[in-house]
Amino acid sequence: MHRALVVAAVAAVATVVAAVAALVGGPSLDARGAGGPSLSVHDPVPAAPPAASAPVAPPVTADAMPSEPSPRARVTAELSIPSIGVDELDVVPYEGTTDDRAGTVIQDRGVAASPYGERGGVGPGEIGNYLVTAHRLSAGGPLRALPSVDVGDAVHVTAGDTVYTYKIVETRSTSFRSDRSLAEQRAAVPGEPGEKPTRAMITLSTCATPEDDAAGNFWRDVQGNPEHRIDKVGVLTSQRPA
């Protein structure tokens, strides 16, 4: 009788051990420890292996961010046209377009103005159209003799530590009352709107007030500019250290 009770107790213990093993995912064991190493119900349950952690990306710093290209430095240049006695005339850059309000204010100081940006031109020596405008009659008339500049005359622009020399190749006329004419003056290739530039060029521009007045054309824009301007177009032929 006592032996039967002992056998029954052992069987019950084996059942409990098997149930615990199934719950913790361990090997299934019988009373004799079959199926693997024997475990006691008092043994600690093995901890599950830690889950693999995803690699942590390094923090993005300002130094690691791609930077925007710095805009080209815009500095005052100096213009010289030996054939008409212009020597070291300041050319002040500004963002805008030829003979707009900002450009006219600069010209009213007796210096030349050079627009850059989406509606302007390039800088000295750069591929494209370097636009330079100045008064002919007012503010000392720095470009009063520009109409006398001939094809082949030299124009020197000193910017920073470089002197750029252009040779005049053409005379053009611009009408402030014609969008097409203005587009031709301001084009990257003077006279050819939409054409891709392949060389550095310059457009020197001043008013045609005496010529317009003589023809009875007294039209003026909001800046007081007459209808027409006289433009001298040149191409870059050389550059040297200043």
C-alpha positions in Angstrom: 0.0 0.0 0.0 2.8 2.4 1.0 4.7 1.4 -2.2 1.7 2.3 -4.4 1.4 5.7 -2.8 5.1 6.4 -3.4 4.9 5.4 -7.0 1.8 7.6 -7.4 3.7 10.6 -5.8 6.7 10.1 -8.1 4.4 10.0 -11.2 2.7 13.3 -10.0 6.1 15.0 -9.6 7.1 13.9 -13.1 3.9 15.3 -14.5 4.6 18.7 -12.9 8.2 18.8 -14.1 7.0 18.0 -17.7 4.5 20.8 -17.5 7.0 23.4 -16.3 9.4 22.4 -19.0 6.8 22.8 -21.7 5.9 26.3 -20.4 9.5 27.6 -20.4 10.3 26.1 -23.7 12.8 23.6 -22.2 13.3 20.0 -23.1 10.4 17.6 -22.2 11.5 15.4 -19.3 10.1 12.3 -17.7 10.8 11.0 -14.2 14.0 9.5 -15.3 15.3 12.7 -17.0 15.0 11.3 -20.5 15.4 13.7 -23.4 18.3 15.8 -21.9 19.9 16.9 -18.7 17.7 16.6 -15.7 16.1 19.7 -14.3 14.6 20.4 -10.9 11.5 22.5 -10.5 13.6 24.6 -8.2 16.2 25.3 -10.9 16.1 28.9 -12.3 14.3 29.3 -15.7 16.9 30.1 -18.4 16.6 33.7 -19.6 15.7 34.3 -23.2 18.7 35.4 -25.3 18.7 39.2 -25.9 17.2 40.4 -29.1 19.7 41.7 -31.7 19.6 45.4 -31.6 19.7 47.5 -34.8 22.8 49.5 -35.4 22.5 53.1 -34.1 23.4 55.7 -36.8 25.7 58.5 -35.6 24.0 61.8 -35.0 23.9 64.2 -38.0 25.8 67.3 -37.1 26.0 70.6 -38.9 29.5 69.8 -40.1 28.2 66.6 -41.7 25.4 68.3 -43.6 26.1 69.2 -47.3 26.6 72.9 -47.5 25.2 75.2 -50.2 27.8 76.7 -52.5 28.9 80.1 -51.4 27.7 82.9 -53.7 30.5 84.6 -55.7 32.0 87.5 -53.9 30.7 90.7 -55.3 33.3 93.5 -55.1 33.6 96.9 -56.6 35.7 96.8 -59.8 37.5 99.6 -61.7 36.8 100.4 -65.3 39.4 102.0 -67.7 38.8 102.9 -71.3 42.0 104.6 -72.6 40.5 105.7 -75.9 38.1 108.1 -74.2 40.1 109.0 -71.1 38.1 106.9 -68.6 40.4 105.8 -65.8 39.6 103.7 -62.8 35.9 104.4 -62.7 34.3 102.5 -59.9 31.8 99.8 -61.0 29.5 98.9 -58.1 27.7 95.5 -58.2 24.1 95.2 -57.1 21.3 92.6 -57.5 18.9 93.7 -60.1 18.7 94.6 -63.8 20.1 97.3 -66.0 18.9 100.8 -65.1 16.4 99.8 -62.5 15.8 101.9 -59.4 18.7 100.4 -57.5 21.1 100.8 -60.5 20.0 104.4 -61.1 20.7 105.3 -57.5 24.2 104.0 -57.9 24.8 105.9 -61.1 23.5 109.1 -59.6 26.7 108.9 -57.3 28.8 109.4 -60.4 30.0 105.8 -60.7 29.0 102.8 -62.9 26.6 100.1 -61.8 26.7 96.4 -62.7 23.6 94.2 -62.1 23.9 90.6 -61.2 21.5 87.8 -60.3 18.6 86.2 -62.1 17.8 89.4 -64.1 21.4 90.7 -64.3 24.7 89.6 -65.7 27.9 88.0 -64.6 31.0 89.3 -62.9 34.3 90.5 -64.5 36.0 87.8 -66.5 33.2 85.3 -66.1 31.5 83.5 -69.0 28.4 85.4 -70.1 27.5 89.1 -70.3 29.2 91.6 -67.8 26.7 94.5 -67.8 28.1 98.0 -66.9 25.9 101.1 -67.0 26.7 104.8 -66.2 25.4 108.2 -66.8 26.4 110.2 -69.9 25.1 113.7 -68.9 24.3 113.8 -65.2 26.4 113.0 -62.1 29.5 114.1 -63.8 28.8 112.1 -67.0 31.5 109.4 -66.5 30.5 107.8 -69.9 29.9 111.0 -71.8 32.3 109.9 -74.5 31.1 106.3 -74.8 29.6 106.8 -78.3 33.1 107.6 -79.6 34.5 104.2 -78.6 35.3 102.3 -81.8 35.5 98.6 -82.7 38.9 97.3 -81.6 39.3 99.7 -78.6 40.4 98.1 -75.4 38.5 98.1 -72.1 40.2 97.2 -68.9 38.4 96.0 -65.8 40.3 95.5 -62.5 38.7 93.2 -60.0 40.6 91.9 -57.0 44.0 91.0 -58.1 43.2 90.5 -61.8 43.0 92.9 -64.8 40.6 91.7 -67.5 41.0 93.2 -71.0 38.1 93.3 -73.4 38.1 94.3 -77.0 35.1 96.2 -78.4 33.5 94.2 -81.3 30.1 95.9 -81.8 27.8 98.9 -81.2 24.2 98.2 -80.4 21.1 100.3 -79.6 18.6 99.3 -76.9 15.0 100.6 -76.6 13.5 100.8 -73.2 10.1 100.6 -74.8 10.8 97.2 -76.3 10.8 94.0 -74.2 12.6 92.2 -77.0 15.3 94.9 -77.2 15.9 94.9 -73.5 16.1 91.1 -73.6 18.8 91.3 -76.3 20.8 93.8 -74.2 20.6 91.7 -71.0 21.1 88.3 -72.7 24.0 86.1 -71.7 25.1 86.4 -75.3 24.4 90.1 -76.2 21.7 90.3 -78.9 20.9 86.5 -78.7 18.4 85.8 -75.9 18.3 82.1 -75.0 21.7 81.4 -76.5 24.2 79.6 -74.2 27.3 81.7 -73.6 30.7 80.2 -74.4 33.0 83.2 -73.7 33.3 86.2 -71.4 31.7 89.4 -72.8 31.0 92.9 -71.7 28.2 95.4 -72.5 29.0 99.1 -71.7 25.8 101.1 -71.7 24.8 104.8 -71.5 21.9 107.0 -72.4 21.1 108.3 -75.9 19.4 111.4 -74.5 21.0 114.0 -77.0 20.1 111.8 -80.0 16.6 111.1 -78.8 16.0 114.8 -78.0 17.3 115.8 -81.4 14.9 113.4 -83.0 12.0 114.9 -81.0 11.7 111.8 -78.9 11.2 113.1 -75.3 9.8 109.9 -73.8 11.2 109.0 -70.3 10.7 106.0 -68.1 10.0 106.2 -64.3 13.7 106.6 -63.7 14.0 109.5 -66.1 15.8 107.4 -68.8 15.2 108.2 -72.4 13.9 105.5 -74.8 17.3 104.6 -76.2 20.7 103.6 -74.9 24.0 103.2 -76.7 25.7 99.9 -76.0 29.3 98.9 -76.7 29.8 95.2 -76.7 33.2 93.6 -76.2 34.8 90.1 -75.8 37.5 89.1 -73.2 40.9 88.9 -74.9 43.3 88.5 -72.0 43.8 88.7 -68.2 46.8 89.4 -66.0 47.7 90.0 -62.4 46.9 93.5 -61.3 
